[in-house]
């Protein structure tokens, strides 16, 4: 009798957990807005999940406008690519709306190196050029595709992904995210240029390399002073 009661209690608990998971889908992404808009005001000094709202009386059209992705960014760097974000940090009116964009430009041979977006799924639309793109699943399977102008590719939230221009012409994409601030963690930079640094013995064991190799990689990846 006691065992039967325990099973019933476990079943009820499981049912409650399943119902809760499906009844609060908004918790998987940015929270829904509770007003027409909440233009971000980062000057208040208040710390919260997102940004405090600007006084509606002081809101202007400029809070919802950004021209920064109209032109190609400079790709004369080590990776041969540049990301120009159009998120809440550039467009205060995006606060609480759960969307953002970015433009990525690639020189011939350019790479947007392996990285993740912890807070958003990404869908990339190719403006011009061609790219080899892919992401790696949690089962360690590479899902890759060659994409060209007018085509799109989706990178699921949180999965490591990359884009590489293997052509002799420039390329560019517009990427959309289901977050006002998707966040980006570049795998190499995260591991080798963090502050304070990841201990050498962690990196040497993880990558099966020596301390000298760790030092060389850090020197190459660290920003110029």
C-alpha positions in Angstrom: 0.0 0.0 0.0 2.8 2.4 0.9 4.7 1.5 -2.3 1.5 2.3 -4.4 1.1 5.7 -2.6 4.7 6.5 -3.3 4.3 5.7 -7.0 1.2 7.8 -7.3 3.1 10.7 -5.6 6.0 10.4 -8.0 3.6 10.3 -11.0 1.8 13.5 -9.8 5.2 15.2 -9.3 6.3 14.2 -12.8 3.1 15.5 -14.3 3.4 18.8 -12.5 7.0 19.2 -13.7 6.1 18.4 -17.3 3.1 20.8 -17.2 5.3 23.6 -15.7 7.9 23.1 -18.5 5.3 23.4 -21.2 3.3 26.2 -19.7 6.3 28.6 -19.4 8.0 28.6 -22.8 9.1 32.2 -22.5 11.6 31.2 -19.8 13.7 29.6 -22.6 14.4 33.0 -24.2 14.3 36.7 -23.2 11.3 37.6 -21.0 8.2 39.1 -22.7 7.7 42.9 -22.5 5.0 44.2 -20.2 4.5 47.5 -22.0 4.8 48.8 -25.6 8.5 49.3 -25.2 11.2 49.7 -22.6 14.0 51.7 -24.1 17.2 50.7 -22.3 18.8 53.3 -20.0 22.2 52.0 -19.0 23.1 55.2 -17.2 21.0 54.6 -14.1 23.6 52.3 -12.4 20.9 49.8 -11.6 21.8 46.2 -12.1 19.1 43.8 -13.3 18.4 41.1 -15.9 18.3 43.4 -18.9 18.3 47.2 -18.6 16.0 49.7 -16.8 13.5 51.6 -18.8 14.1 55.1 -20.1 11.5 57.7 -19.2 8.9 57.4 -22.1 8.8 61.2 -22.3 12.5 61.2 -23.3 12.2 58.4 -25.9 13.0 59.4 -29.5 13.1 57.7 -32.9 16.8 57.5 -32.6 16.4 54.9 -29.8 15.0 52.5 -32.4 17.5 53.3 -35.2 21.0 52.1 -36.2 22.8 52.5 -39.4 25.9 50.6 -38.4 25.3 47.5 -40.6 24.6 49.4 -43.8 28.2 49.2 -44.9 30.8 46.4 -44.8 33.1 46.4 -41.8 36.9 46.3 -42.0 38.3 42.8 -42.3 42.0 43.6 -42.2 42.7 41.6 -39.1 44.1 38.2 -38.2 40.9 36.2 -38.8 39.9 38.2 -41.9 36.3 38.8 -40.5 34.4 41.3 -38.5 31.1 41.2 -36.6 29.1 44.4 -36.3 26.3 43.9 -33.7 22.9 45.5 -33.9 21.7 44.6 -30.4 20.4 46.4 -27.4 23.9 47.9 -26.8 23.5 49.8 -30.1 19.7 50.0 -30.3 18.3 50.8 -26.9 14.7 50.3 -28.1 15.4 46.5 -28.4 15.3 46.2 -24.6 12.8 43.5 -23.6 11.9 42.8 -27.3 13.9 39.6 -27.6 15.5 40.1 -31.0 18.7 41.5 -32.5 20.8 41.4 -35.7 24.5 41.3 -36.6 26.4 41.8 -39.9 29.4 39.6 -40.4 31.9 40.5 -43.2 34.5 38.1 -44.5 37.6 38.8 -46.5 38.7 36.1 -49.1 39.8 33.2 -46.8 38.3 34.9 -43.8 37.1 32.9 -40.8 34.5 33.7 -38.0 36.2 31.2 -35.6 34.4 28.6 -33.5 32.2 30.2 -31.0 28.8 29.9 -29.2 25.9 32.2 -28.4 24.7 31.1 -24.9 21.4 33.1 -25.0 20.1 32.7 -28.6 19.7 30.7 -31.8 21.2 32.3 -34.9 19.8 32.3 -38.4 22.2 33.7 -41.0 21.2 35.1 -44.4 24.0 35.4 -47.0 24.0 38.9 -48.6 26.7 38.1 -51.1 29.6 35.6 -51.6 29.8 32.0 -50.5 30.6 30.4 -47.2 31.3 27.0 -45.7 29.5 26.9 -42.3 28.7 24.4 -39.6 27.9 23.6 -36.0 28.9 20.7 -33.8 26.2 18.8 -31.8 26.5 17.6 -28.2 27.0 14.1 -29.8 30.2 15.6 -31.4 28.7 15.4 -34.9 29.6 18.1 -37.4 26.6 19.5 -39.4 28.0 21.6 -42.3 26.9 23.2 -45.5 28.1 25.3 -48.4 25.8 28.4 -48.6 25.6 31.2 -51.2 23.9 34.5 -51.7 20.2 34.5 -50.8 20.4 31.3 -48.7 20.1 30.8 -45.0 21.5 28.5 -42.3 20.5 28.0 -38.7 22.9 27.6 -35.8 21.1 26.2 -32.7 21.4 28.0 -29.4 24.5 27.2 -27.4 26.2 24.9 -30.0 29.7 25.7 -31.2 29.7 26.9 -34.8 31.8 28.7 -37.4 31.7 30.3 -40.9 34.6 30.2 -43.4 35.0 32.0 -46.7 37.0 29.7 -48.8 36.5 31.7 -52.0 38.6 34.5 -53.6 35.8 37.1 -53.2 34.5 38.8 -50.1 31.3 37.6 -48.4 28.8 39.0 -45.9 25.8 37.8 -43.9 23.0 39.3 -41.8 22.5 37.2 -38.7 19.3 37.3 -36.6 19.0 36.2 -33.0 16.1 35.6 -30.7 17.7 37.6 -27.9 18.3 41.3 -27.5 21.9 40.4 -26.5 22.8 36.9 -27.6 26.3 36.9 -26.0 29.4 35.4 -27.8 32.0 33.1 -26.4 34.9 32.5 -28.8 36.3 29.1 -27.9 40.0 29.9 -28.4 39.8 33.3 -26.8 37.8 32.1 -23.9 40.3 29.4 -23.0 43.5 31.1 -23.8 43.0 34.8 -23.0 40.6 34.8 -20.0 41.4 37.0 -17.0 42.5 35.6 -14.6 44.0 32.9 -17.0 42.9 29.3 -17.1 45.6 27.3 -15.3 48.3 25.9 -17.6 47.9 22.4 -16.3 44.2 22.5 -17.3 45.0 23.5 -20.9 48.0 21.2 -21.3 46.0 18.2 -20.1 42.8 19.1 -22.1 44.7 19.7 -25.4 47.5 17.2 -24.8 50.2 19.9 -25.4 53.1 21.3 -23.4 53.4 24.5 -21.4 55.5 26.1 -24.1 52.7 25.5 -26.7 50.2 27.1 -24.3 52.4 30.2 -23.9 52.8 30.5 -27.7 49.0 30.3 -28.3 48.4 32.8 -25.6 50.9 35.2 -27.1 49.3 34.9 -30.6 45.7 35.4 -29.3 46.3 38.1 -26.8 45.3 41.6 -28.0 48.2 43.9 -28.9 49.2 46.3 -26.1 
